[in-house]
Amino acid sequence: MCKAAENLYNKGIEQGVEQGKLESAKAMAVSLHESGVAEDLIAKAANVSVDLVRKWLGISVA
């Protein structure tokens, strides 16, 4: 495989892994929220912002 194609392939793999991590964090956030865990604690556990957690949960971000 040529170097350019290999770089594109590796970048695609990295993006896929990141996407998977975010999807997993979102699923965890929803589950924790349904269990009554506060949004700030969910954000800390998922290592994301509170605004992102609120977006995932469909809570308006003011």
Long-range contacts (C-beta under 8 A, 24 or more apart in sequence): 22-48, 26-56, 29-53, 29-56, 29-57, 30-56, 30-57, 33-57
